[in-house]
Amino acid sequence: MEPLGLAAIVGLLFVKESGLPVPVPGDLLVLGLGVGAAQGRFDPLVALAAAIAATIVGGCVQFALLRGPGRRVLLAVLRRVGLSEARIERQAERFRRRGASAVAVARMTPGVRIVAIAGAAVAAIPFARFAAGLAGGNTVFTGGHFVLGLAFGAAAPSVAAGVAPVVLGLVVLAAIGFGGWRVIARRGARGSAPATDEAASDWSDACCPACLALAWAAPRPSDAVTR
């Protein structure tokens, strides 16, 4: 058991979900937790529960800041990582039309989940409904990535069950994620200028092959305009 390592990863997840820019994608952190749990470094149930709790509490903090006096500052921070006010407003409009249940769906969807909290805050969804949607969506998304990490860690050769497989696995996933981010960025560049501005934030959703595939398949706003 490595409680300090678990605390560090969970702390990063909390900070990231609170809206502060962390250069390590959240799904990569959760995948790493799953790998560590598979190799006996973390208790699986404790690690999964802590990760889900961190994302929910952090998301609630970001929502409260966006609804309160920190709104202007946090929106400025989000703009620096590719979340323009126009993109946030598009998501907010969906929440206004479809209600709080859309929060859960958005938080499960790569390419959309990163802007869901800000969009819900701008849409003025009641906190209780937002928290329920956030909890459902984050549980599915975080749990799914944790299980992927468990499967990856369990498949690692037992002769190399030290730090090396974890580091190697994270490096490989990061490389896949970077490649996915570049692909998504080029796709956006072929569409419209606003899509290109959003490419940096897609890095947060491009770390695992499943998220990359979903992000690639998802329609862009520019696609809808051309139809």
SVG drawing of the C-alpha trace seen along z (x, -y; Angstrom):
<svg xmlns="http://www.w3.org/2000/svg" viewBox="-36 -39 47 52">
<polyline fill="none" stroke="black" stroke-width="0.4" points="0.0,0.0 1.3,-3.5 -1.0,-6.0 1.1,-9.0 1.0,-8.1 -2.8,-7.6 -3.2,-10.9 -1.1,-12.7 -3.1,-11.3 -6.5,-12.0 -5.3,-15.5 -4.4,-16.2 -7.8,-15.0 -9.5,-17.3 -7.5,-20.3 -8.1,-19.6 -11.8,-19.1 -11.9,-22.4 -11.1,-24.2 -7.3,-24.9 -5.2,-23.9 -3.2,-20.7 -1.1,-19.5 -1.8,-15.9 -5.1,-14.6 -7.5,-13.3 -8.3,-10.1 -4.6,-9.3 -4.5,-9.8 -7.4,-7.4 -5.9,-4.8 -2.7,-5.0 -4.7,-4.4 -6.2,-1.3 -2.8,0.0 -1.4,-0.6 -4.4,1.2 -3.9,4.2 -0.3,4.5 -1.2,4.2 0.0,0.7 -3.5,-0.6 -6.6,1.0 -8.9,1.1 -12.1,0.1 -10.4,-2.6 -8.7,-4.0 -11.8,-4.0 -14.0,-5.5 -11.4,-8.2 -11.0,-9.1 -14.8,-9.3 -15.2,-11.4 -12.4,-13.8 -13.9,-14.4 -17.4,-15.0 -16.2,-17.3 -13.8,-19.2 -16.6,-19.6 -18.9,-21.0 -16.2,-23.5 -15.8,-24.6 -19.6,-25.0 -19.8,-27.0 -16.9,-29.3 -18.5,-29.9 -21.8,-30.7 -20.1,-33.0 -17.6,-35.8 -14.9,-33.8 -16.8,-33.5 -14.8,-36.1 -11.4,-34.8 -12.2,-31.1 -13.7,-31.9 -10.4,-33.6 -8.5,-30.6 -10.7,-28.3 -10.2,-30.4 -6.5,-29.9 -6.9,-26.2 -9.2,-26.4 -12.7,-26.8 -14.1,-29.9 -17.2,-31.6 -18.9,-30.7 -18.2,-27.0 -19.4,-27.2 -22.6,-29.0 -23.4,-26.3 -23.3,-23.7 -25.3,-25.9 -28.0,-26.2 -28.3,-22.4 -28.7,-22.2 -31.4,-24.8 -33.3,-22.8 -32.8,-19.3 -32.5,-19.8 -30.1,-18.5 -30.1,-14.9 -27.9,-16.3 -25.2,-16.9 -24.7,-13.2 -24.6,-12.5 -22.2,-15.3 -19.8,-14.2 -19.6,-10.7 -18.8,-12.1 -15.2,-12.8 -14.9,-16.2 -18.0,-17.5 -17.3,-16.6 -14.6,-19.2 -17.0,-22.1 -20.0,-20.5 -19.5,-22.1 -19.0,-25.6 -22.0,-25.1 -24.2,-24.0 -23.1,-27.0 -23.9,-29.4 -27.2,-27.7 -28.1,-28.3 -29.1,-24.7 -30.0,-24.2 -27.1,-22.9 -28.8,-19.7 -29.7,-18.6 -26.3,-19.5 -24.6,-17.5 -26.8,-14.5 -26.0,-14.6 -22.3,-15.2 -22.2,-12.2 -23.8,-9.9 -21.6,-11.0 -18.4,-11.0 -19.0,-7.6 -19.5,-6.0 -16.5,-7.8 -14.1,-7.4 -15.1,-3.9 -14.7,-2.9 -11.2,-4.3 -10.3,-2.7 -11.4,0.7 -9.3,0.2 -6.3,-0.5 -7.0,2.6 -7.1,4.7 -3.9,3.2 -2.1,3.7 -3.2,7.3 -1.9,8.0 1.6,6.7 4.3,9.5 4.8,10.7 8.6,10.7 8.5,6.9 5.9,6.1 7.8,3.1 7.7,-0.6 8.8,-0.1 5.5,1.3 3.5,-1.5 5.8,-4.2 6.0,-2.5 2.2,-2.1 1.6,-5.7 4.2,-6.9 2.6,-4.8 -0.9,-6.1 0.4,-9.7 1.9,-9.2 -1.3,-7.8 -3.1,-10.8 -0.8,-13.3 -1.2,-11.7 -5.0,-11.7 -4.9,-15.4 -3.0,-16.2 -5.5,-14.3 -8.4,-16.1 -6.7,-19.4 -6.2,-18.8 -9.8,-17.8 -10.8,-21.0 -8.5,-23.1 -10.3,-21.7 -13.6,-23.0 -13.6,-26.4 -11.4,-28.7 -13.3,-28.3 -12.8,-24.5 -9.1,-25.1 -9.1,-27.2 -10.8,-24.3 -8.1,-21.7 -5.9,-22.3 -8.7,-21.2 -9.3,-18.0 -6.0,-16.7 -7.8,-16.1 -10.1,-13.6 -7.6,-11.9 -5.5,-9.8 -7.2,-6.4 -8.1,-4.8 -11.8,-4.6 -12.0,-8.3 -10.0,-9.1 -12.4,-7.1 -15.5,-8.8 -13.9,-12.2 -13.1,-11.6 -16.7,-10.3 -18.4,-13.1 -19.9,-15.7 -18.4,-19.2 -20.4,-22.4 -19.0,-23.2 -20.3,-19.8 -23.8,-20.8 -23.5,-24.1 -22.5,-22.4 -25.4,-20.0"/>
</svg>
